[in-house]
């Protein structure tokens, strides 16, 4: 039997984003800079951070990303995410543990339209001569410092990112909560690969109890056209994805 998540989402629903529906128009954004790092985590807690609808990756991983969006309907913003690696049926996904942005307008829009649990913080993405650094500073303290060391050019065809699964409340889910799939496309203009490193990771700030990035797996920095797509699928958190997934568009 496949392993399934054990996370009880009930205590999380009070703070989960309340979406107005699943028919939001997509945002297509050019010139997005994205730092994306993957780390293995201890398998002792791999089930506790994903709901029963999802299966863990083997080995278990966590995805850390910081992206700068130079323009959007709510203006420019930078978005940081931490996601637990998982699978919906056989498809690789990333269950959002928490996100931060430097724009309250972006937090509000991403929550209402795509179910991002996004909080306001000081989020930065900086390039130095030998590394690229993503940071999140909350209430005067650093809660994330993620670094890509010695980046070197590669082909965008060598890069693949997994879709989000976001916990949210929908008007038609009877208060049980829903898992919303957000699966942007990427048109690559430039891609680099380097050695990933986490210098600072505050688990409490990321709703990531028991998650410790241990072994670096991969790290990339890309320049892409991407954004936030029309929602296509919603999952029941309590049912296996193969039985609890419904198509809402496309």
PAFILO-633603 format. One record per residue: residue in one letter; x, y, z of N, C-alpha, C in turn. Coordinates in steps of 0.02 Angstrom, whole numbers, plus 32768, in hexadecimal, padded with zeros to 4 digits. Atoms other than C-alpha are relative to their C-alpha. Example, Ala and Ser with C-alpha at 12.3 -4.5 7.8 and 13.67 -1.06 7.14 Angstrom:
BEGIN
A802D7FC5800082677F1F8186802D803C8000S7FD67FC57FFD82AC7FCB81657FD980378025
! end
This chain:
BEGIN
X802A7FC48000800080008000802C803F8000X7FD87FC27FFE804180AF7FDA7FF780258041X80057FD67FC580678121806B7FD7803E7FF2X80297FC480067FEF81B28087800F80308039X7FF57FCE7FCD7FFC825480E77FD47FF7803BX802680057FC27FBF826181997FED8044801DX800D7FBC7FE77FAD831E81AB7FB5800C800AX80457FED7FF27F0A835081FF7FF9804A7FEFX80067FBA80167ED883EF81A37FCD80278028X80367FDE7FDD7E48841882188018803D8027X7FEA7FC47FDC7EAD848D828A801A80377FD2X7FE47FD0802E7EF384E381EF7FCB80287FDBX80337FE2802B7E4E851181A07FEE80478015X80127FBD7FE97E2E85AB820C802D80357FDFX7FD27FD0801D7EC885FE81C1800B7FF47FB5X7FF7800F80477EBD85B081137FE080377FD5X801D7FCD802B7E9E862A80847FB97FEF7FEBX8045800980177DE8864280567FFD80197FB8X80027FEE80467DD786407F9A7FB980137FECX80417FEB80197D4986967F3E7FE37FCF7FCFX8015803180317D4086077EC1803D7FE47FDDX7FC9801E80257DA985A97E43800480197FB8X80047FE780447D8A86157DAA802A803E7FF5X7FD67FC580077E1186997DC0802580007FBDX7FDA7FFA803E7E6086D97D20804A7FF8800EX7FB9800B7FF37F1686A67D0E802980417FFDX7FCF7FCB80077FA8871C7D26803B7FE47FD8X7FC680138028802D870D7C9F803580378009X7FCD7FCF7FEA80CE87627CD880427FF07FDEX7FC080098023816C877A7C71803A8014802EX7FC37FEC7FDE821C87837CB480047FEE8049X7FFE80167FBA820687217D5680447FE28010X7FC2801E7FE782A786FA7DB57FEE7FD08038X801480347FD1829886587E18803C7FD88019X7FCF802B7FDE830E86067E947FDB7FC5801DX8024803C7FEA82DB85527EB780327FCD8018X7FD380307FE1833284D97F2E7FD97FC48019X801F803D7FE8830984257F5A80307FDD8031X7FD980227FCD834383C97FF77FDC7FC18016X801D80397FDD8327831D803F7FF380138049X80107FF77FB982D5831A80EC7FFC7FBD8022X8004803D7FD982CC829A81767FBD7FDD7FF2X803E80248010824D8212814B7FD47FF4803DX8028800A7FC48212820B82007FC3802D8003X80387FD17FFF81A082A181E27FE1800B7FBCX80167FF38044817A828F812A7FB57FFC7FF7X80498007800780C3825D81447FDB80368026X80237FD27FD3809B82DF81CA7FF480447FE1X80067FBE801E80A8837481537FD680007FC0X802D8003803A8031833A80C97FBF7FDE8014X8041801D7FEF7F77831180D17FF67FBB7FE0X800A804580187F2F826280AF7FF67FF97FB5X8009800480497F09828C7FF980417FF67FDBX7FC07FFF80227FC282917FD3802F7FCA801AX7FCC80317FEF805482167FD5804380238004X7FBE7FE07FFD810782428006802B7FEC7FC5X7FCC8015802F819682437F8C80317FD38025X7FCD802C7FE4821A81BE7FAA803F80077FD6X7FFB7FE67FBC829381FC7FE07FD6803F8009X80287FC47FF4823082888034802A803F7FF5X7FDC7FC28010825F83387FFD7FD7803C8014X80217FC07FF7823783ED801F801A802F7FC9X7FEF7FD08034823484757F997FFF8046801FX7FFA7FBC7FE8826E85257FC38009802D7FC4X7FFA7FD5803B825585B27F467FF580498013X800A7FB77FFB8261866F7F397FFC801A7FB9X800B7FE88044821C86C47E9D7FF0804A8001X800E7FB98008821B877A7E667FD480097FC2X802F7FF18036818587AE7DFC8003804B7FF2X7FF57FB9800C81AF88547DA87FC180287FF1X803F7FDD800E80FA887C7D7D7FC77FCF800AX803D80287FF9804A883D7DA07FC680308007X80397FD37FF57F9A88817DB2800180258044X7FFA7FDE7FC07FCA88B07E668045801E8009X7FBE7FE37FFD807788F17E3B80377FCB8008X7FC8802C7FF7812488A77E5180007FE28047X7FFA801F7FBE8142882C7EE080317FC77FFDX7FD5803A7FF981B787A57F1F7FDD7FCE802DX802680357FDE817186FE7F5B80307FC88014X7FDA80397FE781C6867A7FC87FD17FC98015X802A80397FEE817F85CC7FDF802A7FC7801CX7FE580407FEB81A6852D803E7FC97FCC7FF6X803280338011814E84907FFE801B7FBB8011X7FEE80457FF3815083DB80357FF77FD87FC0X8006802A803B817483657FA67FCC7FC9800CX803680327FF980E282F07F857FEC7FE97FBBX801E8016803F808082947F007FB47FFF8008X8049800780057FCA82A37ECF7FF47FC67FD0X7FFE803F80267FAC81F17E9480497FF47FEEX7FBA800B8013804C81DA7E2E802380407FECX7FE47FC2801A806882917E01802580278036X7FD97FDB7FCE80F282F27E5C7FE28046800AX801C7FBF7FED80B4838D7EB88026801B803CX7FE47FE27FC480E784047F437FC9801E802BX80357FE87FD38071841E7FD6801A803E8025X7FE97FC17FE3808084D3800E7FFA8000804CX80017FF97FB880B184E380C47FF480498014X800D7FB97FF580B985A180C1802680287FCBX7FE07FD1802E80E686348052800480448020X7FF97FBA7FEB812186E68070800B802B7FC3X7FF57FCF8035811E87808002800E8043801FX7FF37FBC7FE9815A883280127FC880307FECX80387FD7801580B288717FCF7FC07FE58020X803F80167FE38011886980347FCB7FF57FC9X802F800880367FAF88807F93800A7FBD7FDDX7FF38041801E800587E67F4A7FE87FC8802EX801780327FD07FE387817FE97FB47FF77FFBX804A800380027F2A87AD7FE17FE87FE17FBFX8017801A80407F1887887F2880127FB67FF7X7FEC804680077F7A86E57F2B7FD77FD2802CX802B80287FD47F1386A87FBE7FBA7FF97FE5X8046800180177E6A86D77F777FF87FDB7FBEX8007801B80447E8C869C7EC5801E7FB97FF8X7FDD804080097F0386077ED9800D7FDA8040X7FFB80267FC37EFD85D37F8F80447FFF8021X7FBF7FFD7FE07FAC86087FC47FFA80198047X7FFA7FE87FBB7FC686148080803D802D8002X7FC97FD1800B802F86B080697FFD80388034X7FFB7FCE7FCC8069872680F2803080377FEAX7FD57FC8801180BC87D180E880427FFB8025X7FBD80027FE2817887D58107802F80267FD1X7FCC7FE3802A8218882180C480217FC77FDAX7FE78037802A824587AD80338031801C7FCDX7FCD7FE7802D82E487C47FCF801C7FCA7FD3X7FDE802D802F833987767F38803B80287FE2X7FC67FD9801483EB87AF7F1580347FD27FDFX7FCB802480228476877B7EA18043801F8011X7FBB7FEC7FF4852E87827ECF802C7FDF7FCAX7FD6801A803685C487547E6580057FB48000X7FF780487FFC85CA86A17EA47FC37FDC801EX803A80217FE3851D867F7EEC7FC1802B7FF6X80417FDF8002846486AA7EE87FDD7FF08041X801980077FBC840C86C67F8D7FB780168004X80447FEE7FF0835586C37FBF7FF78004804BX80077FF67FB88324870680697FB980148012X803F7FE97FE4828A872080D4800F80188047X7FF77FE37FBE828D8792816C7FBC8012801BX80427FF97FE281F8879181E18007801A8047X7FFE7FE37FBC81DF87FF827A8047800B8018X7FBD7FEE7FEC82948834827980327FC78004X7FD280397FFD82E08786826B7FFD7FD97FBFX7FFC8029803D8318871881DB7FDE7FBD800CX802080427FFC82A8868081BE80147FD47FC5X7FE78028803882F7864A811A803C80247FE1X7FCA7FEA802C839D865E80C380147FC37FD6X7FF58037802E83AA85ED802C803180177FCAX7FCA7FEA802B844485F17FBD800D7FCC7FC9X7FE780298037847685AD7F13804880157FF2X7FB97FF18008853485A37F0B80187FEF7FBAX7FDC800C803F859B85B07E6C7FD27FEA7FC7X802D80138036850E85B07DEC80237FFF7FBCX7FE480078043853A85777D3C7FC77FF67FCFX80378004803184D185827C9C7FF07FB87FEDX8019803F801A846784EF7C677FC6800F7FD0X803B7FF8802B83D884D47BED7FC18000802AX804180017FDE832884FF7C277FDD7FBD7FF7X801E8042800982F884557BE180147FCE8034X7FEA802C7FCA835784077C727FDC800D8042X80207FEA7FC282E7845C7CF37FB67FEE7FFFX804780107FF8823F84207D317FEA800F8047X801C7FF07FBF81D684657DC07FBC7FE08008X804080227FF4814184127E127FCA80338013X80397FD57FF08094845E7E297FF48004804BX80147FF77FBA805384A27ECD7FBF7FDC8010X803F80147FE27FCE84547F397FF6802D803DX800B7FCE7FCB7F8584DE7FA97FC07FF08027X803B800A7FD57F0F84C6803C7FD980428004X80297FC37FFE7E7E854280317FB87FEC8010X804780097FF57DC6855880567FDA80197FC3X80287FED803A7D4D855A7FC47FB780078013X80477FF67FEF7C9785937FC47FD87FC08000X8028803C80067C5C84E47F98801D7FC38023X7FE2803B7FE17CC7847580097FE47FF18046X8023800E7FC17C508477809F802D8007803DX7FD57FF47FC77CD984B6811280367FCD800BX7FCE80367FF77D47841B80FA804480137FE4X7FC17FEE801F7DCD84768098800A7FDC7FBEX7FF0801D80417E1284517FEC804A80077FF2X7FBC7FFB80197EB984317F9B7FFD80197FB8X80047FDF80407ECF84A57F0780427FF77FDBX7FC3800980287F4A84777E7D800E803F7FD8X7FE97FC580257FAC85097E36803D7FEA7FD7X7FCC801F802A801584D27DA18015802F7FC7X7FE97FD18034806A85627D45802C7FDF7FCDX7FD18014803480C7854B7CA3803C802F8002X7FC27FDA7FFF8178858A7C88801D80037FBAX7FDC7FF6803F81C685D47BEB8045801B8013X7FBD7FF17FE7828185D67C0E8026802D7FD1X7FD27FD5802582F386637BD780487FF38015X7FBE800D7FE7838786357C447FFA7FD0803BX8001802E7FC883B185AB7CBF80477FF38018X7FBF800F7FE1844085887D387FF67FCC8036X800180347FCC846984FA7DAD803D8009802DX7FC87FFA7FD084D384FE7E4B7FF47FD4803CX800580287FC284E884B77EF97FD180228031X80307FE17FD2845284D67F6C80187FFD8048X7FEC7FFD7FBA846A850980217FCA80278026X802E7FDC7FD383F9853E80B180298017803CX7FDB7FE47FC7845085B2812B7FD2800D803BX80317FF27FCC83B285E0818C7FBD7FE37FEBX8042801C800D830E858181987FDB7FFA8043X802880007FC3829185A782227FC07FD87FF3X8038802C800F8218851582207FBD801C8018X803E7FE57FE68197856C828C7FE180347FD2X80197FCB802C818985FF82157FE37FE47FBFX8017801F803F8169858881837FCC7FCA800AX803280347FF280E9851881D8801C7FBB7FECX7FDC803B80188168848D81BC801C7FD8803AX7FEA80257FC5816F842D825F80247FC07FECX7FDB803C800D81F383A7825A80277FFF7FBEX7FDE7FFF8040823683DC81B0804580208008X7FBC7FE77FFF82F283EF81A880217FF07FBDX7FDD800E803F8344840380FD80457FE2800EX7FC380247FED83D08384810980317FFB7FC6X7FD2800C8037841C834E80637FEB80297FC3X80117FDB803D842183C67FCE7FF77FD17FC5X800F8029803B83D4837A7F32800E80277FC0X7FF67FD8803D83CE84037EAE7FF28049800FX800C7FB97FF983D084BF7E9B800580227FBCX80007FDD803F83A4852E7E087FEB80488009X80177FBB8005838D85E47DDD7FEF800D7FB8X80177FF98045832886107D447FE080447FF5X80267FC6801882E286A27CE27FCA7FE47FD2X803780208025823686707CA17FC680307FF7X80437FE48003818E86AB7C657FD37FCC8021X8029802F7FDB8112865C7CDE7FC58025801DX80387FDE7FE0808C86947D577FD47FD18028X803080267FD97FEF864C7DA37FC67FEE7FD2X802D801680357F7B85E37D367FB77FFC8017X804580127FEF7EC385BF7D2F80007FBD8025X8003803E7FD87E99853A7DB17FDD7FCA7FD8X801D803880267E7784917D617FE77FC8802DX801280397FD67E6C84157DF27FFC80148049X80087FF87FB87E3184137EA77FFA7FBA801EX7FFF80427FE07E4D83807F1F7FDE80038043X801B80097FBD7DEF83447FB7803A7FEC802EX7FC680107FD67E71834680457FFD7FBC8021X8007803E7FDA7E2B82A8809580007FC17FD5X80048039802D7E2282387FFB803F7FF87FD7X7FC88008802E7EAC81EB7F937FF380287FC0X80097FD480397ECB825D7EFF7FDF7FDD7FC5X801D802480387E9A81D67E847FB37FFF8004X804880007FF77DEA81DA7ECE7FE280448010X801A7FC27FE77DDB828A7F128011803E7FD7X7FEE7FC8802B7E1482F67E807FC780117FD1X80327FEB80317D99835C7E1B801C80387FD4X7FEB7FCD802F7DB883C47D807FD0803B8004X802A7FC47FFC7D7A84777D8A8005802C7FC2X7FFB7FDB803E7DB784BD7CE3802E7FDC7FD1X7FD1801980337E1384977C437FF97FB77FF4
! end
